[in-house]
């Protein structure tokens, strides 16, 4: 069984305070910010490795990202993936989810011969939750999103459970298929020292626009119908204030301020042992 896992490098949460927004391009400036593998993408890697253990085959990880994403791919290889592909070209820059999924689809078509494709349900930075489904549409294969349970029926079909609003659904999906996985699916394995050593000798292919059968108008910023109207960092203003007076007076002040802010508050008066003579509770 040949399995492909799409991963995305996202800013390391430890450096979120260093992330800024370019006011001219309306894009997040990521230069100099260390990246990690999008956390839920690791659940996809783990699912792929478990299927490989059962049925054999090969696990290939793929990403569309700048050149430094080689380090993220190397981490995926250290987890146990066999091969990696980096789609990197200036022509891919500025892509929205549609252009990203198109480019990934062309990379996957070049890899060829796959049975299952795993994606994380959403990314930690953009959180659009669109790429997995769009990718399935580009490839014209069955695709399911928010998968939290996966059991192979055989090497031709999978039994899958997906999270939906107020419940879940069960599916029998034929291969080849694409699954957007949730964190509840599994617990990604830790990387061993031996895994790190082996990863150094595993192949990483780097493909640009010239290596793919793409239409230029579908790439990068040009191929992105989504346009950001405005992106900004909120100006957070906080102040501290000490209220004085009796408990009843202070509670009344807080309630009045909440109501002024448009928050519906209902106060009840109950006698209690904790306040002498009863009080607002």
For each residue, the residues with C-beta under 8 A, 3 or more apart:
1: 51 52 55 56 57 115 116 155
2: 57 58 60 113 114 115
3: 48 51 52 57 58 59 60 114 115 116 117 118
4: 48 59 60 61 62 108 111 114 116 117 118
5: 41 44 45 48 59 60 61 62 76 81 117 118 119
6: 41 44 61 62 63 104 117 118 119 120 131 132 135
7: 37 38 41 44 45 61 62 63 72 73 76 120
8: 37 38 41 63 65 120 123
9: 35 36 37 38 63 65 68 69 72
10: 35 36 37 38 123 124 125
11: 15 16 19 30 33 34 35 36 125
12: 15 33 34 35 36
13: 16 36 124
14: 34
15: 11 12 18 19 33 34
16: 11 13 19
17:
18: 15 32 33
19: 11 15 16 28 29 30 33
20: 28 29 233
21: 26 27 28 29 231 232 233
22: 25 26 27 28 29
23: 26
24:
25: 22 94
26: 21 22 23 228 229 230 231
27: 21 22 94 228 231
28: 19 20 21 22 125 231
29: 19 20 21 22
30: 11 19 33 35
31:
32: 18
33: 11 12 15 18 19 30
34: 11 12 14 15
35: 9 10 11 12 30 68 69 71 72
36: 9 10 11 12 13 39 72
37: 7 8 9 10 41 42 45 72 75 76
38: 7 8 9 10 41 42 120 123 124 125
39: 36 42 43 120 124 183
40: 43 44 120 121 122 124 181 182 183
41: 5 6 7 8 37 38 44 45 119 120
42: 37 38 39 45 46 79 188
43: 39 40 46 47 120 181 182 183 185 186 188
44: 5 6 7 40 41 47 48 118 119 120 179 181
45: 5 7 37 41 42 48 49 59 61 76 79 80 81 118 188
46: 42 43 49 50 79 185 186 187 188 189
47: 43 44 50 51 118 150 179 181 185 186
48: 3 4 5 44 45 51 52 59 81 116 118
49: 45 46 52 53 59 79 80 81 189
50: 46 47 53 54 186
51: 1 3 47 48 54 55 57 116 152
52: 1 3 48 49 55 56 57 58 59 80
53: 49 50
54: 50 51 152
55: 1 51 52 152 155
56: 1 52
57: 1 2 3 51 52 115
58: 2 3 52 82 83
59: 3 4 5 45 48 49 52 80 81 82 83
60: 2 3 4 5 81 82 83 84 85 111 114
61: 4 5 6 7 45 73 76 77 81 83 84 85
62: 4 5 6 7 84 85 86 87 104 107 108 111
63: 6 7 8 9 69 72 73 85 86 87
64: 87 88 92 95 100 103 104 107
65: 8 9 68 69 72 86 87 88
66: 69 88
67: 70 86 88 206
68: 9 35 65 71
69: 9 35 63 65 66 72 73 86 88
70: 67 73 74 86 204 206
71: 35 68 74 75
72: 7 9 35 36 37 63 65 69 75 76
73: 7 61 63 69 70 76 77 84 86 204
74: 70 71 77 78 84 199 200 204
75: 37 71 72 78 79 191 199
76: 5 7 37 45 61 72 73 79 81 84
77: 61 73 74 80 81 82 83 84 198 199 202 204
78: 74 75 191 192 195 196 198 199
79: 42 45 46 49 75 76 188 189 191 195
80: 45 49 52 59 77 189 195
81: 5 45 48 49 59 60 61 76 77 84 202
82: 58 59 60 77 202
83: 58 59 60 61 77 202 203 204 205
84: 60 61 62 73 74 76 77 81 202 203 204 205
85: 60 61 62 63 107 111 204 205 206 207
86: 62 63 65 67 69 70 73 204 205 206 207
87: 62 63 64 65 92 103 104 107 207 208 212
88: 64 65 66 67 69 92 206 207 208
89: 92 208 209
90: 93 220
91: 208 209 216 219 220
92: 64 87 88 89 95 99 103 209 219 220
93: 90 220 221
94: 25 27 220 221 224
95: 64 92 98 99 100 103 219 220 221 223 224
96: 99 100 224 225 226
97: 100 101 126 128 130 131 134 226
98: 95 101 102 130 134 223 224 225 226
99: 92 95 96 102 103 218 219 220 221 222 223 224
100: 64 95 96 97 103 104 131
101: 97 98 104 105 130 131 134 135 137 138
102: 98 99 105 106 134 138 214 218 219 223
103: 64 87 92 95 99 100 106 107 212 214 219
104: 6 62 64 87 100 101 107 108 131 135 138
105: 101 102 108 109 135 138 139
106: 102 103 109 110 212 213 214
107: 62 64 85 87 103 104 110 111 207 212
108: 4 62 104 105 111 114 117 135 139
109: 105 106 112 139 213
110: 106 107 207 211 212 213
111: 4 60 62 85 107 108 114
112: 109
113: 2
114: 2 3 4 60 108 111 117 176
115: 1 2 3 57 155 175 176
116: 1 3 4 48 51 158 175 176 177 178 179
117: 3 4 5 6 108 114 135 136 139 141 176 177 178 179
118: 3 4 5 6 44 45 47 48 178 179 181
119: 5 6 41 44 131 132 135 178 179 180 181
120: 6 7 8 38 39 40 41 43 44 123 132 180 181
121: 40 129 132 145 146 147 180 181 182
122: 40 126 127 128 129
123: 8 10 38 120 126 127 128 131
124: 10 13 38 39 40 127
125: 10 11 28 38
126: 97 122 123
127: 122 123 124
128: 97 122 123 131
129: 121 122 132 145 180
130: 97 98 101 133 134
131: 6 97 100 101 104 119 123 128 134 135
132: 6 119 120 121 129 135 136 143 145 178 179 180
133: 130 136 137 143 145 180
134: 97 98 101 102 130 131 137 138
135: 6 101 104 105 108 117 119 131 132 138 139 143 178
136: 117 132 133 139 141 142 143 177 178
137: 101 133 134 140 143
138: 101 102 104 105 134 135
139: 105 108 109 117 135 136 178
140: 137
141: 117 136 176 177 178
142: 136 173 174 176 177 178
143: 132 133 135 136 137 177 178 179 180
144: 147 160 162 171 173 177 178 179 180
145: 121 129 132 133 162 180
146: 121 162 163 164 180 181 182
147: 121 144 150 160 161 162 179 180 181 182 185
148: 161 162 163 168 181 182 184 185
149: 160 161 185
150: 47 147 158 159 160 161 179 181 185
151: 158 159 160
152: 51 54 55 155 157 158 159
153: 156 157 158 159 172
154: 157
155: 1 55 115 152 175
156: 153 174 175
157: 152 153 154 172 173 174 175
158: 116 150 151 152 153 172 173 175 177 179
159: 150 151 152 153 170 171 172
160: 144 147 149 150 151 170 171 172 173 179
161: 147 148 149 150 168 169 170 171
162: 144 145 146 147 148 168 169 171
163: 146 148 168 182 184
164: 146 167 168 169
165:
166:
167: 164
168: 148 161 162 163 164
169: 161 162 164
170: 159 160 161
171: 144 159 160 161 162
172: 153 157 158 159 160
173: 142 144 157 158 160 177 179
174: 142 156 157 177
175: 115 116 155 156 157 158
176: 114 115 116 117 141 142
177: 116 117 136 141 142 143 144 158 173 174
178: 116 117 118 119 132 135 136 139 141 142 143 144
179: 44 47 116 117 118 119 132 143 144 147 150 158 160 173
180: 119 120 121 129 132 133 143 144 145 146 147
181: 40 43 44 47 118 119 120 121 146 147 148 150 185
182: 40 43 121 146 147 148 163 185
183: 39 40 43
184: 148 163
185: 43 46 47 147 148 149 150 181 182
186: 43 46 47 50
187: 46
188: 42 43 45 46 79
189: 46 49 79 80
190:
191: 75 78 79 195 196
192: 78 195 196
193: 196 197
194: 197 198
195: 78 79 80 191 192 198 199
196: 78 191 192 193 199 200
197: 193 194 200
198: 77 78 194 195 201 202
199: 74 75 77 78 195 196 202
200: 74 196 197
201: 198
202: 77 81 82 83 84 198 199
203: 83 84
204: 70 73 74 77 83 84 85 86
205: 83 84 85 86
206: 67 70 85 86 88
207: 85 86 87 88 107 110 211 212
208: 87 88 89 91 211 212
209: 89 91 92 212 214 216 219
210:
211: 110 207 208
212: 87 103 106 107 110 207 208 209
213: 106 109 110
214: 102 103 106 209 218 219
215: 218 219
216: 91 209 219 222
217: 222 223
218: 99 102 214 215 222 223
219: 91 92 95 99 102 103 209 214 215 216 222 223
220: 90 91 92 93 94 95 99 223 224
221: 93 94 95 99 224
222: 99 216 217 218 219
223: 95 98 99 102 217 218 219 220
224: 94 95 96 98 99 220 221 227
225: 96 98
226: 96 97 98
227: 224
228: 26 27 231
229: 26
230: 26
231: 21 26 27 28 228
232: 21
233: 20 21
234:
235:
236:
237:
238:
239:
240:
241:
242:
243: 250 253 254
244: 250
245: 249 250 253
246: 249 250
247: 250 251 275 279 280
248: 251 252 279 280
249: 245 246 252 253
250: 243 244 245 246 247 253 254
251: 247 248 254 255 267 279 280
252: 248 249 255 256 280
253: 243 245 249 250 256 257
254: 243 250 251 257 258
255: 251 252 258 259 265 267
256: 252 253 259 260
257: 253 254 260 261
258: 254 255 261 263 265
259: 255 256 262 263 264 265
260: 256 257
261: 257 258
262: 259
263: 258 259
264: 259
265: 255 258 259
266:
267: 251 255 280
268: 280 281
269: 278 279 280 281
270: 278 281
271: 277 278
272: 275 278 279 281
273:
274: 279
275: 247 272 278 279 281
276:
277: 271
278: 269 270 271 272 275
279: 247 248 251 269 272 274 275
280: 247 248 251 252 267 268 269
281: 268 269 270 272 275
